[in-house]
Amino acid sequence: MNRKILAAGSIAAVAALALAGCSGGTDAAESADPDAPITLTLSGWSLDTTPEFQTLADAFTKEHPNVTIELKEYDPAEYNTLVTADLAAGSGPDIITQKEVKYVTTFQEGGQLLDVSDVKLPDGIGGADSYKVDGVSYAVPYRQDSWVLYYDKALFDAAGVDYPDGSWTWEDYADAAKALTTDTVKGDYLHRWQSTVQGFANAQTGTDILKGDFGHLKDYYDNTLALQDAGDQVDFNTSTANQLTYQGEFGTQKAAMLLMGTWYTATLIAQQASGEANDFEWGIAPAPQLDEKTAGTDNTPVTFGDPTGFGINANIDSAKVDAAKQFLEFAASEDAAHALAEIGITPALTSDSVADAYFAVEGAPSDDLSKFAWSTHKVLPENPTSSKTATIQGILGDLHTAVMSGSTSIDDAIKTAEDRVKNEVG
């Protein structure tokens, strides 16, 4: 089921309408027959290229034949605004995919998410705390991406550079980028997102952005700007002007390394199979570390990443609540983790058997370091669960653009961001 509508105003404005329009769940009595037919609607985006929604729906309904799950597609660029608008109008989906953690509190404060604290989660699942507000769970995670280093083995071989071994610091990464750069190949490609610098800086220094102090960003930006100035990576302004894609730069071997989330694995495999990406051997390594304390395969590397989860519409028909909660419990289960791993998606729950399923996908790397990088790490959230997060991240996004474009020095940009947080957030 496709849905194509235009956004109308900001998420905050629509959430305000939702507060005025929400009136609680329906009074329909729960069905006495547990096998009675039930239809649940589930929100998603880019259904043609994002198979996880249909995969989970099919796996769940196979075990619950009385349940039908209909997918409701939204524009990914306007997802949160459009879903919030539908919720305000009373036409929202029964199960609401939480695409970005920084908007969880928008839905929660709007009274649009059901308390799902009673949904049983398996031990060891990642990302569950990102959906808790004041100790109450409003969604459950089903996938948990983390940021790693993708590298092109063919380009490393051509340059005579040793593959990453899991022990790299940012200094090692910069040295490799310099050694890999030629007239036609950049040592690395750094995409334009603020995550590519700030995510690592926040996680590896243990900084809470809600406190409004951003001095820790200086060293990370200095390192990144040095790579850009040396010509070892495409500069930010060129990337922006030409709207370069990370898939194109790495997939067509214009860059030997790429820092990116694990979601790229499925994309790269698919693009190599279709011919959209070149045919070359590649691997995954842990992200470079701040220092040797967390580097090496005898240690646990620190990286970042937010979960993706499912919540339940607070206004769902009460006869559907049990089925919806059963779907959430399934989505967090090991069975669901296997189903996701088999299509190259990183689930929130991992195990040896899930890792085996993930790397058994045709086209996936098979070396030990790739498996280590995927399965062994400390993943800290990029977006803390707070009503302040979206605003602060917007301010930090402005800092990133100003610094990377060269319009503002890092020191001045940090001061501006800190002052803005004090004045605009408090």
GUZA-773466 format. One record per atom (N, C-alpha, C): residue in one letter; x, y, z. Coordinates in steps of 0.1 Angstrom, whole numbers, padded with zeros to 4 digits, always signed. Last residue first. Layout:
<rs>
aXYZ...
</rs>
This chain:
<rs>
g+0183+0258+0269g+0183+0260+0284g+0189+0248+0292v+0178+0262+0242v+0174+0250+0249v+0173+0251+0264e+0187+0287+0234e+0175+0281+0227e+0170+0269+0234n+0208+0294+0251n+0198+0304+0248n+0185+0297+0242k+0225+0272+0252k+0221+0279+0265k+0209+0288+0262v+0228+0266+0225v+0221+0256+0234v+0216+0263+0247r+0242+0289+0217r+0228+0286+0212r+0221+0276+0221d+0266+0285+0230d+0258+0297+0233d+0243+0295+0229e+0275+0262+0217e+0273+0262+0231e+0264+0274+0236a+0278+0272+0191a+0268+0261+0194a+0265+0261+0209t+0297+0292+0194t+0284+0295+0189t+0274+0285+0192k+0319+0276+0202k+0314+0286+0211k+0299+0290+0207i+0322+0260+0179i+0319+0254+0192i+0313+0264+0201a+0329+0279+0160a+0317+0272+0158a+0313+0265+0171d+0354+0289+0170d+0342+0298+0169d+0329+0290+0168d+0369+0265+0167d+0367+0271+0180d+0355+0281+0180i+0367+0259+0140i+0361+0250+0149i+0359+0257+0163s+0358+0288+0119s+0368+0280+0126s+0361+0270+0136t+0336+0288+0091t+0339+0291+0105t+0349+0282+0111s+0336+0279+0065s+0331+0292+0068s+0334+0297+0082g+0343+0253+0058g+0354+0263+0060g+0349+0277+0063s+0326+0232+0058s+0326+0241+0046s+0337+0251+0047m+0330+0222+0083m+0334+0214+0072m+0335+0222+0059v+0319+0242+0100v+0333+0238+0101v+0338+0231+0088a+0292+0245+0091a+0301+0257+0092a+0316+0253+0092t+0283+0219+0094t+0283+0225+0081t+0293+0237+0081h+0285+0215+0122h+0292+0206+0113h+0293+0213+0099l+0268+0235+0132l+0282+0235+0135l+0290+0227+0125d+0244+0225+0123d+0248+0238+0118d+0263+0239+0121g+0242+0202+0139g+0243+0201+0124g+0248+0214+0118l+0240+0213+0164l+0252+0206+0160l+0254+0204+0145i+0214+0222+0161i+0224+0232+0164i+0238+0226+0160g+0201+0197+0158g+0200+0207+0148g+0211+0218+0149q+0206+0186+0183q+0212+0180+0171q+0211+0189+0159i+0190+0202+0199i+0205+0202+0200i+0212+0197+0188t+0165+0195+0189t+0170+0209+0188t+0185+0209+0189a+0164+0167+0196a+0162+0172+0182a+0168+0186+0180t+0168+0167+0224t+0178+0161+0215t+0176+0167+0201k+0149+0174+0243k+0159+0184+0239k+0168+0180+0227s+0135+0153+0250s+0128+0163+0242s+0137+0174+0237s+0154+0123+0247s+0151+0135+0254s+0144+0145+0245t+0176+0099+0245t+0162+0100+0245t+0158+0112+0253p+0205+0107+0225p+0199+0104+0238p+0184+0107+0237n+0217+0095+0196n+0207+0104+0200n+0201+0100+0214e+0235+0075+0194e+0239+0088+0188e+0229+0099+0194p+0244+0052+0221p+0234+0059+0212p+0239+0072+0207l+0272+0030+0216l+0265+0041+0224l+0255+0048+0215v+0283-0002+0216v+0275+0008+0208v+0268+0017+0217k+0311-0019+0217k+0302-0012+0226k+0296-0001+0218h+0314-0050+0199h+0316-0036+0201h+0307-0031+0212t+0312-0076+0178t+0319-0072+0190t+0321-0057+0191s+0300-0080+0153s+0294-0086+0164s+0300-0082+0178w+0314-0067+0132w+0299-0067+0132w+0294-0071+0146a+0341-0073+0138a+0336-0059+0137a+0321-0058+0138f+0341-0101+0135f+0344-0094+0148f+0338-0080+0148k+0336-0104+0108k+0327-0110+0118k+0329-0103+0132s+0358-0091+0098s+0345-0086+0095s+0335-0091+0105l+0378-0108+0108l+0378-0094+0113l+0364-0088+0109d+0375-0132+0094d+0372-0132+0108d+0371-0117+0113d+0357-0131+0062d+0369-0131+0071d+0366-0128+0085s+0337-0129+0044s+0337-0141+0052s+0349-0141+0062p+0312-0105+0032p+0326-0110+0035p+0326-0122+0044a+0285-0115+0010a+0290-0109+0023a+0304-0113+0025g+0276-0129-0012g+0282-0116-0014g+0288-0109-0002e+0249-0144+0004e+0258-0144-0008e+0263-0130-0011v+0250-0148+0039v+0244-0141+0027v+0254-0140+0016a+0264-0155+0060a+0261-0166+0050a+0255-0160+0038f+0265-0135+0078f+0276-0136+0069f+0275-0148+0059y+0240-0140+0091y+0243-0127+0084y+0254-0128+0074a+0242-0165+0102a+0232-0163+0091a+0235-0150+0084d+0263-0161+0120d+0265-0170+0109d+0255-0168+0098a+0249-0143+0137a+0261-0138+0129a+0264-0148+0118v+0231-0161+0148v+0226-0149+0140v+0237-0143+0131s+0248-0178+0161s+0240-0183+0150s+0234-0172+0141d+0259-0161+0180d+0267-0167+0171d+0259-0172+0159s+0237-0132+0181s+0243-0144+0187s+0252-0150+0177t+0218-0102+0188t+0228-0110+0180t+0233-0122+0189l+0191-0081+0184l+0196-0092+0191l+0206-0100+0183a+0186-0062+0164a+0190-0057+0178a+0195-0069+0187p+0202-0071+0133p+0191-0071+0143p+0196-0066+0156t+0211-0058+0103t+0216-0061+0116t+0205-0060+0126i+0203-0075+0072i+0200-0065+0082i+0205-0068+0095g+0206-0095+0053g+0217-0085+0055g+0214-0073+0064i+0187-0114+0053i+0186-0104+0043i+0196-0092+0044e+0193-0128+0076e+0194-0135+0063e+0192-0126+0051a+0188-0111+0096a+0202-0114+0093a+0203-0120+0079l+0160-0113+0098l+0166-0101+0094l+0181-0103+0089a+0158-0140+0107a+0151-0136+0094a+0157-0123+0089h+0172-0139+0131h+0176-0147+0120h+0170-0143+0107a+0155-0121+0145a+0169-0117+0143a+0175-0126+0131a+0132-0136+0147a+0131-0125+0139a+0146-0120+0135d+0142-0155+0165d+0137-0160+0152d+0136-0148+0143e+0148-0140+0187e+0159-0145+0180e+0154-0150+0166s+0127-0110+0189s+0131-0123+0192s+0143-0128+0183a+0115-0086+0183a+0127-0085+0191a+0133-0099+0194a+0092-0094+0169a+0102-0086+0162a+0115-0085+0170f+0077-0106+0189f+0083-0114+0179f+0094-0107+0172e+0069-0084+0204e+0077-0094+0210e+0084-0103+0200l+0054-0071+0184l+0065-0065+0190l+0075-0075+0196f+0033-0090+0181f+0042-0087+0170f+0055-0081+0175q+0021-0089+0206q+0028-0102+0202q+0037-0100+0190k+0011-0064+0205k+0022-0067+0214k+0029-0080+0211a-0009-0069+0185a+0002-0059+0183a+0014-0061+0192a-0025-0087+0198a-0018-0091+0186a-0007-0081+0183d-0035-0071+0219d-0027-0083+0222d-0019-0087+0210v-0048-0050+0205v-0037-0047+0214v-0028-0059+0216k-0072-0052+0192k-0060-0055+0184k-0047-0054+0193a-0092-0043+0207a-0093-0057+0203a-0080-0062+0195s-0089-0016+0209s-0084-0025+0220s-0084-0039+0217d-0074+0001+0182d-0086-0006+0187d-0082-0016+0198i-0051+0026+0192i-0054+0013+0185i-0067+0007+0191n-0041+0049+0202n-0055+0049+0199n-0059+0036+0191a-0014+0046+0205a-0021+0047+0217a-0036+0046+0214n+0003+0024+0184n-0005+0036+0184n-0014+0036+0197i+0034+0011+0195i+0020+0009+0192i+0012+0021+0194g+0066+0008+0179g+0057+0012+0190g+0043+0009+0186f+0097-0006+0171f+0083-0006+0168f+0075-0001+0181g+0129+0008+0160g+0120+0000+0168g+0106+0001+0164t+0164+0009+0157t+0151+0011+0150t+0141+0002+0157p+0190+0024+0176p+0182+0013+0172p+0171+0018+0163d+0220+0041+0166d+0207+0041+0172d+0199+0029+0168g+0255+0042+0173g+0244+0038+0165g+0231+0038+0173f+0291+0039+0177f+0278+0045+0180f+0268+0040+0170t+0319+0024+0194t+0313+0030+0183t+0299+0036+0187v+0348+0009+0207v+0336+0018+0210v+0331+0025+0197p+0359-0025+0209p+0359-0011+0203p+0346-0004+0206t+0373-0043+0233t+0360-0040+0228t+0359-0026+0222n+0403-0063+0228n+0395-0053+0235n+0381-0051+0228d+0415-0080+0211d+0414-0084+0225d+0406-0074+0234t+0416-0067+0187t+0406-0077+0189t+0406-0083+0202g+0421-0031+0190g+0426-0045+0190g+0415-0055+0193a+0413-0004+0213a+0416-0009+0200a+0422-0024+0201t+0409+0008+0237t+0397+0001+0231t+0400-0005+0217k+0434+0019+0242k+0427+0012+0253k+0415+0004+0248e+0446+0033+0222e+0448+0019+0222e+0440+0011+0232d+0421+0058+0213d+0434+0054+0217d+0435+0038+0218l+0398+0061+0196l+0405+0073+0202l+0419+0069+0206q+0398+0040+0167q+0395+0043+0181q+0403+0055+0185p+0380+0032+0137p+0392+0036+0144p+0388+0041+0158a+0356+0005+0137a+0359+0019+0135a+0372+0023+0142p+0366-0028+0126p+0361-0018+0136p+0364-0004+0133a+0359-0036+0092a+0368-0035+0103a+0361-0026+0114i+0350-0055+0064i+0345-0046+0075i+0355-0047+0086g+0358-0057+0029g+0357-0062+0043g+0352-0051+0052w+0357-0069-0005w+0357-0058+0005w+0355-0065+0019e+0364-0073-0039e+0364-0079-0026e+0365-0068-0015f+0343-0062-0066f+0355-0062-0059f+0353-0068-0045d+0325-0050-0091d+0328-0063-0085d+0342-0063-0079n+0308-0019-0085n+0318-0027-0091n+0320-0040-0084a+0272-0015-0085a+0285-0013-0078a+0295-0022-0086e+0253-0023-0102e+0253-0009-0099e+0266-0005-0092g+0251-0050-0105g+0261-0043-0114g+0261-0028-0112s+0236-0064-0088s+0229-0058-0099s+0239-0052-0109a+0255-0072-0069a+0248-0083-0076a+0241-0077-0089q+0263-0048-0059q+0273-0056-0066q+0266-0067-0074q+0239-0040-0047q+0244-0033-0058q+0255-0040-0066a+0236-0060-0026a+0226-0059-0037a+0231-0051-0049i+0259-0054-0011i+0257-0067-0017i+0247-0067-0028l+0253-0027-0004l+0265-0030-0012l+0264-0044-0018t+0230-0031+0012t+0230-0023+0000t+0241-0026-0009a+0239-0046+0033a+0228-0052+0024a+0228-0044+0011t+0258-0028+0044t+0262-0041+0039t+0252-0047+0030y+0247-0005+0054y+0253-0004+0041y+0256-0018+0035w+0240-0009+0080w+0230-0010+0070w+0235-0011+0056t+0262-0002+0096t+0261-0016+0091t+0250-0018+0081g+0273+0031+0086g+0266+0022+0094g+0264+0008+0088m+0308+0040+0078m+0293+0040+0076m+0287+0030+0085l+0336+0051+0063l+0330+0049+0076l+0315+0050+0074l+0355+0037+0038l+0342+0043+0041l+0338+0041+0055m+0382+0036+0015m+0376+0033+0028m+0364+0042+0029a+0388+0042-0011a+0393+0029-0006a+0387+0026+0007a+0368+0055-0037a+0374+0057-0024a+0377+0043-0018k+0359+0047-0061k+0365+0060-0061k+0372+0064-0047q+0345+0023-0065q+0360+0023-0062q+0366+0037-0064t+0318+0023-0065t+0325+0024-0078t+0340+0026-0077g+0312+0022-0038g+0308+0011-0047g+0315+0011-0060f+0321+0047-0028f+0328+0034-0024f+0325+0023-0034e+0305+0065-0043e+0320+0067-0041e+0327+0055-0037g+0279+0055-0042g+0286+0056-0055g+0301+0058-0053q+0273+0055-0015q+0273+0042-0022q+0280+0043-0035y+0275+0081-0008y+0286+0072-0003y+0285+0059-0010t+0271+0105-0034t+0265+0094-0026t+0277+0086-0020l+0272+0140-0040l+0278+0127-0041l+0271+0117-0031q+0264+0166-0049q+0255+0156-0042q+0260+0142-0044n+0281+0185-0057n+0278+0174-0066n+0268+0164-0061a+0282+0201-0034a+0278+0207-0047a+0274+0196-0057t+0290+0183-0014t+0277+0189-0013t+0273+0194-0027s+0316+0175-0023s+0306+0165-0020s+0292+0171-0020t+0327+0201-0023t+0326+0193-0035t+0315+0183-0034n+0326+0207+0005n+0319+0215-0005n+0317+0208-0018f+0342+0186+0017f+0328+0187+0020f+0320+0196+0009d+0365+0169-0005d+0362+0179+0005d+0346+0181+0005v+0374+0135-0004v+0367+0146-0012v+0363+0156-0001q+0406+0129+0011q+0392+0126+0009q+0386+0138+0002d+0432+0138+0007d+0430+0123+0009d+0415+0119+0010g+0438+0164+0006g+0433+0158-0006g+0431+0143-0005a+0445+0177+0029a+0456+0170+0022a+0451+0164+0009d+0421+0187+0037d+0431+0196+0032d+0442+0190+0024q+0409+0163+0047q+0403+0170+0036q+0413+0180+0029l+0426+0156+0068l+0425+0147+0057l+0419+0154+0044a+0422+0179+0084a+0436+0176+0079a+0435+0166+0067l+0395+0176+0090l+0399+0187+0082l+0413+0185+0076t+0398+0154+0108t+0390+0153+0096t+0394+0164+0086n+0413+0165+0129n+0418+0153+0121n+0411+0152+0108d+0396+0186+0138d+0410+0189+0133d+0415+0177+0124y+0374+0171+0146y+0373+0180+0134y+0387+0183+0129y+0386+0158+0168y+0380+0150+0158y+0378+0159+0145d+0393+0180+0184d+0403+0171+0179d+0398+0163+0167k+0367+0192+0190k+0378+0199+0183k+0388+0190+0177l+0348+0180+0205l+0347+0179+0190l+0359+0184+0183h+0350+0187+0231h+0355+0174+0227h+0356+0172+0212g+0335+0210+0235g+0349+0211+0233g+0356+0198+0228f+0308+0212+0241f+0312+0205+0228f+0327+0207+0225d+0281+0211+0262d+0296+0213+0262d+0301+0205+0250g+0255+0203+0267g+0257+0216+0260g+0272+0220+0259k+0243+0181+0278k+0249+0191+0287k+0254+0204+0280l+0236+0165+0258l+0225+0173+0264l+0231+0183+0274i+0257+0150+0249i+0254+0163+0242i+0244+0171+0249d+0280+0135+0268d+0265+0137+0268d+0262+0150+0262t+0308+0117+0259t+0302+0130+0261t+0287+0129+0259g+0328+0097+0255g+0318+0095+0266g+0310+0108+0269t+0345+0096+0235t+0349+0105+0246t+0339+0104+0258q+0332+0080+0217q+0345+0076+0222q+0351+0085+0233a+0307+0093+0213a+0308+0080+0218a+0321+0077+0224n+0314+0118+0202n+0306+0117+0214n+0307+0104+0221a+0330+0111+0180a+0335+0120+0190a+0327+0118+0203f+0312+0096+0164f+0324+0090+0170f+0330+0098+0181g+0294+0116+0158g+0289+0104+0164g+0301+0097+0171q+0308+0137+0145q+0303+0139+0159q+0299+0126+0166v+0315+0126+0120v+0325+0131+0129v+0320+0131+0143t+0292+0114+0109t+0305+0109+0105t+0317+0114+0114s+0270+0129+0117s+0273+0117+0124s+0287+0112+0121q+0266+0149+0099q+0274+0153+0111q+0278+0140+0119w+0271+0139+0065w+0264+0139+0077w+0272+0143+0089r+0286+0136+0041r+0283+0149+0046r+0276+0150+0060h+0311+0110+0043h+0299+0116+0038h+0295+0128+0046l+0343+0105+0032l+0335+0109+0044l+0322+0116+0040y+0363+0081+0018y+0352+0090+0015y+0344+0093+0028d+0398+0078+0015d+0386+0075+0021d+0375+0085+0016g+0418+0082-0005g+0420+0072+0006g+0407+0068+0013k+0406+0083-0039k+0408+0089-0026k+0410+0078-0015v+0420+0078-0071v+0413+0072-0059v+0416+0080-0047t+0435+0090-0091t+0421+0086-0094t+0413+0080-0082d+0459+0095-0080d+0453+0105-0089d+0438+0102-0092t+0455+0082-0047t+0462+0083-0060t+0456+0094-0068t+0458+0071-0014t+0453+0082-0023t+0462+0082-0035l+0468+0054+0005l+0459+0049-0005l+0455+0059-0016a+0483+0069+0023a+0490+0059+0015a+0482+0054+0003k+0463+0084+0035k+0473+0091+0027k+0480+0081+0018a+0449+0064+0048a+0442+0072+0038a+0452+0079+0029a+0468+0055+0066a+0463+0046+0055a+0457+0054+0044d+0469+0078+0083d+0481+0073+0076d+0477+0064+0064a+0443+0078+0093a+0448+0089+0085a+0461+0085+0077y+0443+0054+0108y+0434+0056+0097y+0439+0067+0087d+0462+0060+0127d+0465+0049+0118d+0456+0051+0105e+0449+0080+0141e+0461+0083+0134e+0465+0072+0124w+0427+0067+0151w+0425+0077+0141w+0437+0081+0133t+0439+0033+0154t+0434+0045+0160t+0432+0055+0148w+0434-0002+0147w+0436+0012+0143w+0431+0022+0152s+0432-0029+0151s+0439-0021+0161s+0440-0007+0158g+0421-0043+0130g+0412-0041+0142g+0419-0033+0153d+0436-0043+0108d+0436-0055+0116d+0429-0054+0129p+0432-0033+0074p+0430-0030+0088p+0430-0043+0096y+0458-0045+0051y+0444-0044+0055y+0443-0039+0070d+0487-0026+0040d+0481-0037+0048d+0466-0034+0052v+0491-0015+0007v+0488-0012+0021v+0482-0023+0028g+0496-0015-0020g+0505-0021-0011g+0504-0018+0003a+0477-0006-0037a+0486+0004-0031a+0496-0002-0022a+0464-0029-0044a+0471-0021-0055a+0480-0011-0049d+0454-0037-0019d+0464-0045-0026d+0472-0037-0036f+0435-0016-0015f+0446-0018-0006f+0457-0026-0012l+0418-0022-0037l+0426-0010-0037l+0437-0010-0027a+0408-0047-0029a+0416-0046-0042a+0424-0033-0042k+0395-0042-0005k+0407-0050-0005k+0415-0049-0018d+0381-0015+0008d+0382-0022-0005d+0396-0029-0006y+0362-0013+0038y+0374-0011+0031y+0375-0020+0018y+0343+0002+0063y+0343-0006+0051y+0356-0003+0043l+0340+0004+0097l+0349+0008+0086l+0348-0002+0075v+0309+0012+0114v+0321+0004+0112v+0329+0010+0100w+0283+0018+0136w+0292+0023+0126w+0305+0016+0126s+0253-0003+0138s+0265+0004+0144s+0274+0008+0133d+0218-0009+0142d+0230-0007+0134d+0241-0001+0142q+0196-0029+0152q+0206-0021+0159q+0218-0020+0151r+0161-0037+0152r+0174-0037+0146r+0183-0027+0153y+0141-0036+0171y+0142-0048+0162y+0155-0049+0155p+0131-0024+0203p+0140-0024+0192p+0139-0037+0184v+0099-0011+0212v+0109-0022+0214v+0118-0022+0201a+0084+0016+0230a+0087+0009+0218a+0097-0002+0221y+0082+0027+0255y+0072+0031+0245y+0074+0024+0231s+0086+0020+0288s+0089+0016+0275s+0078+0019+0265v+0094+0040+0315v+0083+0034+0308v+0088+0032+0294g+0113+0056+0328g+0112+0042+0331g+0102+0034+0324d+0112+0080+0315d+0108+0079+0329d+0105+0065+0333v+0111+0063+0286v+0109+0077+0291v+0104+0075+0305k+0128+0042+0264k+0123+0044+0278k+0122+0059+0281y+0142+0036+0241y+0127+0038+0240y+0120+0039+0254s+0168+0031+0247s+0165+0043+0239s+0150+0046+0238d+0169+0006+0259d+0168+0018+0268d+0165+0031+0260a+0172-0012+0238a+0159-0011+0245a+0158+0002+0253g+0196-0016+0225g+0188-0004+0221g+0175-0003+0229g+0200-0052+0222g+0205-0038+0222g+0195-0028+0219i+0195-0080+0243i+0190-0072+0231i+0196-0058+0233g+0201-0095+0265g+0212-0091+0256g+0207-0083+0244d+0171-0115+0267d+0183-0110+0273d+0194-0106+0263p+0142-0104+0249p+0152-0114+0252p+0164-0107+0259l+0112-0090+0264l+0124-0088+0255l+0135-0099+0259k+0078-0087+0265k+0090-0095+0270k+0101-0094+0259v+0059-0060+0273v+0064-0068+0262v+0077-0074+0266d+0053-0042+0292d+0050-0056+0295d+0054-0065+0283s+0057-0017+0282s+0067-0022+0292s+0065-0036+0295v+0044-0001+0264v+0046-0015+0260v+0057-0021+0270d+0020+0023+0263d+0030+0018+0272d+0032+0003+0268l+0015+0038+0230l+0011+0029+0241l+0022+0025+0250l+0018+0071+0218l+0024+0057+0220l+0018+0050+0232q+0008+0096+0219q+0005+0088+0207q+0010+0074+0208g+0011+0118+0234g+0002+0108+0239g-0002+0098+0228g+0031+0136+0228g+0018+0138+0221g+0008+0128+0225e+0052+0124+0241e+0046+0136+0247e+0033+0140+0240q+0057+0104+0222q+0054+0101+0236q+0047+0113+0242f+0064+0117+0198f+0053+0108+0198f+0048+0106+0213t+0087+0131+0209t+0076+0138+0202t+0063+0130+0202t+0103+0110+0218t+0096+0119+0228t+0085+0127+0222v+0113+0100+0194v+0105+0092+0203v+0097+0101+0212y+0130+0115+0178y+0116+0118+0178y+0107+0110+0186k+0155+0104+0181k+0153+0117+0186k+0139+0122+0185v+0154+0079+0168v+0152+0079+0183v+0149+0094+0188e+0136+0073+0139e+0147+0081+0145e+0144+0082+0160k+0116+0055+0134k+0127+0056+0125k+0139+0063+0131q+0096+0033+0147q+0104+0045+0152q+0116+0046+0144t+0066+0024+0133t+0080+0022+0133t+0087+0035+0138i+0037+0017+0149i+0044+0028+0144i+0059+0025+0145i+0008+0000+0143i+0022-0002+0147i+0030+0009+0141d-0014+0012+0132d-0015+0005+0145d-0001+0003+0151p-0011+0045+0117p-0010+0030+0117p-0011+0024+0131g-0037+0071+0118g-0023+0065+0119g-0023+0050+0119s-0059+0086+0117s-0057+0076+0106s-0043+0070+0107g-0063+0108+0132g-0070+0096+0136g-0068+0085+0126a-0049+0130+0128a-0061+0129+0120a-0069+0117+0124a-0026+0125+0143a-0034+0136+0147a-0048+0136+0140l-0015+0105+0127l-0020+0102+0141l-0029+0113+0146d-0009+0119+0104d-0019+0108+0103d-0024+0105+0117a+0011+0135+0114a-0001+0141+0109a-0012+0131+0108t+0030+0116+0121t+0024+0124+0132t+0012+0131+0127v+0037+0107+0096v+0031+0098+0105v+0024+0106+0116l+0049+0131+0085l+0037+0125+0079l+0030+0115+0089t+0071+0136+0102t+0060+0146+0101t+0047+0140+0095n+0086+0112+0098n+0081+0116+0112n+0069+0126+0111y+0091+0112+0069y+0084+0102+0076y+0078+0106+0090e+0102+0126+0049e+0092+0133+0057e+0085+0124+0066a+0119+0108+0037a+0125+0121+0040a+0115+0129+0050p+0104+0086+0031p+0114+0085+0041p+0119+0098+0046d+0069+0086+0028d+0081+0092+0022d+0092+0092+0033y+0054+0055+0037y+0056+0069+0039y+0069+0074+0032e+0031+0028+0035e+0044+0034+0031e+0043+0049+0032k+0020+0003+0054k+0016+0017+0051k+0029+0025+0048l+0012-0031+0052l+0022-0021+0053l+0017-0007+0047e-0008-0052+0071e-0008-0043+0060e+0003-0032+0062i-0011-0083+0083i-0003-0071+0085i-0002-0064+0072t-0034-0105+0098t-0029-0099+0085t-0022-0086+0089v-0038-0133+0117v-0034-0119+0117v-0029-0115+0103n-0042-0160+0117n-0054-0152+0118n-0051-0137+0117p-0017-0172+0117p-0024-0171+0104p-0037-0163+0105h+0010-0168+0130h-0002-0163+0135h-0011-0161+0123e+0032-0177+0116e+0030-0183+0129e+0016-0179+0135k+0030-0160+0094k+0031-0175+0092k+0028-0183+0105t+0031-0135+0105t+0018-0141+0101t+0018-0155+0098f+0059-0133+0110f+0050-0133+0121f+0036-0139+0117a+0070-0134+0084a+0074-0144+0094a+0064-0144+0106d+0058-0112+0072d+0055-0125+0067d+0059-0136+0077a+0068-0091+0088a+0053-0093+0087a+0050-0107+0082l+0095-0093+0083l+0090-0095+0096l+0075-0098+0096t+0095-0087+0055t+0101-0099+0060t+0096-0103+0074q+0084-0062+0053q+0076-0073+0047q+0082-0087+0053f+0105-0048+0066f+0091-0047+0071f+0083-0059+0066e+0129-0052+0052e+0127-0057+0066e+0113-0058+0070p+0134-0042+0027p+0126-0054+0028p+0123-0059+0042t+0136-0016+0010t+0137-0018+0025t+0129-0030+0028t+0129-0011-0015t+0143-0013-0012t+0146-0015+0002d+0102-0009-0015d+0108-0016-0026d+0123-0019-0023l+0095+0008+0006l+0093-0006+0007l+0100-0014-0003s+0101+0034+0018s+0109+0028+0007s+0108+0013+0007w+0088+0027+0051w+0093+0036+0041w+0101+0029+0030g+0060+0021+0074g+0074+0018+0068g+0077+0029+0058s+0036+0010+0098s+0043+0020+0090s+0057+0016+0085l+0011-0013+0097l+0024-0011+0101l+0031-0001+0092t-0021-0025+0108t-0013-0017+0099t+0000-0014+0105l-0036-0057+0112l-0028-0046+0118l-0021-0038+0107t-0065-0075+0115t-0057-0068+0106t-0049-0057+0113i-0077-0106+0125i-0072-0093+0130i-0063-0087+0119p-0101-0132+0131p-0092-0124+0122p-0089-0110+0127a-0098-0151+0161a-0106-0142+0153a-0096-0134+0143d-0085-0166+0180d-0082-0169+0166d-0090-0161+0156p-0094-0159+0205p-0081-0155+0201p-0077-0158+0187d-0125-0145+0211d-0119-0156+0203d-0105-0152+0199a-0133-0123+0223a-0132-0135+0231a-0125-0146+0224s-0117-0092+0217s-0124-0104+0211s-0122-0116+0220e-0123-0065+0239e-0114-0074+0233e-0121-0087+0228a-0146-0039+0229a-0142-0050+0238a-0133-0059+0231a-0139-0006+0221a-0143-0019+0216a-0138-0030+0226d-0134+0020+0227d-0140+0012+0238d-0144-0002+0233t-0101+0031+0217t-0115+0028+0215t-0121+0020+0226g-0079+0053+0235g-0082+0041+0227g-0097+0040+0226g-0078+0089+0234g-0076+0076+0240g-0081+0065+0231s-0080+0112+0219s-0090+0110+0229s-0089+0096+0235c-0062+0138+0203c-0062+0124+0209c-0073+0123+0219g-0062+0165+0196g-0072+0156+0189g-0072+0142+0195a-0043+0179+0210a-0057+0184+0211a-0067+0173+0205l-0021+0164+0203l-0025+0165+0217l-0039+0170+0218a-0020+0169+0175a-0023+0156+0180a-0028+0156+0195l-0012+0195+0174l-0026+0192+0170l-0030+0178+0175a+0013+0191+0183a+0004+0200+0191a-0010+0197+0187a+0024+0177+0162a+0023+0170+0175a+0013+0178+0184v+0025+0196+0143v+0016+0186+0141v+0013+0178+0154a+0046+0212+0154a+0033+0218+0152a+0022+0207+0150a+0067+0193+0154a+0063+0199+0166a+0049+0205+0165i+0071+0188+0127i+0066+0177+0136i+0061+0183+0149s+0058+0215+0107s+0068+0208+0114s+0062+0197+0122g+0038+0214+0076g+0043+0220+0089g+0053+0211+0096a+0030+0189+0059a+0023+0202+0062a+0027+0207+0076a+0042+0170+0032a+0043+0174+0046a+0036+0187+0048l+0020+0153+0009l+0029+0163+0012l+0030+0166+0027i+0019+0118+0002i+0012+0130+0005i+0023+0140+0009k+0014+0087-0007k+0022+0098-0012k+0014+0111-0009r+0016+0053+0000r+0010+0066+0004r+0019+0077+0000n+0008+0020-0010n+0016+0032-0011n+0009+0044-0006m+0008-0012+0000m+0000+0000+0000m+0009+0012+0000
</rs>
